[in-house]
Amino acid sequence: MSVLWGILIIMAGLFMLSCGSTRSEFIIYRLMVARSKLLWGENVHRFYQVAGIIVIVFGLLVALDVV
């Protein structure tokens, strides 16, 4: 079961990383950016790139049953 959760977490991290890199206009990402822009300003896309990498690493740890 942890493999399934790990894969889902990795997919969420990939979504954040890819949308942050391309500055996507996808509606879900735009909603996330609108909320985060209050705190991060123009660095919001860089924030989602870094957060995406961290989420991917955590997903790998969950999938490998380390965490």
C-alpha positions as CSV (number, residue, x, y, z in Angstrom):
1,M,0.0,0.0,0.0
2,S,2.9,2.4,0.7
3,V,4.0,2.0,-3.0
4,L,0.7,3.3,-4.2
5,W,0.8,6.3,-1.8
6,G,4.5,6.9,-2.8
7,I,3.6,7.0,-6.5
8,L,0.7,9.4,-5.8
9,I,3.0,11.7,-3.8
10,I,5.6,11.6,-6.6
11,M,2.9,12.5,-9.2
12,A,1.9,15.5,-7.1
13,G,5.5,16.6,-6.8
14,L,6.0,16.2,-10.6
15,F,2.9,18.3,-11.1
16,M,4.3,21.1,-8.9
17,L,7.7,20.9,-10.5
18,S,6.5,20.9,-14.1
19,C,3.9,23.7,-13.6
20,G,6.5,25.8,-11.7
21,S,9.0,25.4,-14.5
22,T,6.6,26.2,-17.3
23,R,4.6,28.8,-15.3
24,S,1.5,26.9,-16.4
25,E,-1.9,28.5,-16.8
26,F,-3.7,25.3,-15.6
27,I,-6.6,26.3,-13.4
28,I,-5.5,24.3,-10.3
29,Y,-1.9,25.7,-10.5
30,R,-3.3,29.2,-11.0
31,L,-5.3,28.9,-7.8
32,M,-2.3,27.6,-5.9
33,V,-0.2,30.5,-7.2
34,A,-2.8,33.1,-6.3
35,R,-2.7,32.0,-2.7
36,S,1.0,31.7,-2.5
37,K,1.8,34.9,-4.3
38,L,0.7,36.9,-1.2
39,L,3.7,35.4,0.7
40,W,6.3,34.6,-2.0
41,G,5.6,37.5,-4.5
42,E,7.3,37.0,-7.8
43,N,9.3,34.0,-6.5
44,V,6.2,31.8,-6.3
45,H,7.2,29.7,-9.3
46,R,10.7,29.0,-7.9
47,F,9.0,28.1,-4.6
48,Y,6.8,25.5,-6.4
49,Q,9.9,24.1,-8.2
50,V,11.8,23.6,-4.9
51,A,8.7,22.3,-3.1
52,G,8.0,19.9,-6.0
53,I,11.5,18.4,-5.7
54,I,11.1,18.0,-1.9
55,V,7.7,16.3,-2.4
56,I,9.2,13.9,-5.0
57,V,12.0,12.9,-2.7
58,F,9.5,12.3,0.1
59,G,7.4,10.2,-2.3
60,L,10.4,8.1,-3.2
61,L,11.1,7.5,0.5
62,V,7.4,6.5,1.1
63,A,7.4,4.2,-2.0
64,L,10.6,2.5,-0.8
65,D,9.1,2.1,2.7
66,V,11.9,4.1,4.3
67,V,9.6,6.5,6.1
